[in-house]
């Protein structure tokens, strides 16, 4: 499923932890969300590894299961 732009509703492209809208030329940071409850995940970084933890009861989440959604506009 393609993620729509929050401003113009056109499909966004995703690369390198950000979303880009080719239509309105806006760029968004990507927010990591739990695939089970859709709440933001806590990002844990240690020794070069990145792990994701759901504070809403789903525990550690594999990076392959993380869902990303557009968040803040990047200037």
N, C-alpha and C positions, 0 to 999 in steps of 0.2 A: 504494500500500500504506500502510495506517495504522500509525503507530508506537505500540506498546503502552506503557503506563505500567510502569516497572520495579518498582513496588510492588503495584499491583492488577491489572495486565494489561489494563485498559480502554483504549480508543483515546484518544490525546492530541490536543490541538489545538495548532497552531503559529501564532505571531504575534510579530512584532517581536523576533526572535532568541531566543525562548524557547518552551518547551513547557508547556502547562497540562493538568492532569488534572481534568475536571469531576466525576469520580466521587469521588476521595479528596482533592481540593482541594490537591494538591501542585503546585509549579512547578519547572521545571528549566531550566538554561541550555542553549543549543544549541551543540554542538560540531561545527565544520565538518570533514567527512571527505572523503577522496578517493573518487570514484565507482569507481575502478579497483581500489584495494587496501584500501579501507575504513579506512585509517590517518588519524589527525588531520592536518590541514593547517596549515602555517605561514601566518598571516594577515599580509599586508604592507599597511601603510597609509601613503600618501604623497599630499600635495596633494589631499586629499579623496577619493582613489580607494582602493578596497579590492581587493587581489588575493590569490589563494590559490596556495600553492606546496607541492607534494608533495615531501618530502625523501626519499621512497622510490623515486625514479627516474621519476616521471611528469611532472615539471616544473610549469609554470604550468597552473592549472586554471581554466577559465571559471566565473564565479559562477553561471551557469545550470546547470552540471553538479555543483556542490557538493551533497553529501548532508549532512543534519544529523541528529544523534542526541542524545537527552537525556543530559545529563552530571550536573552537581551540582545538588542541591536548593537552591532559593532560599528563604530564610526569609521 
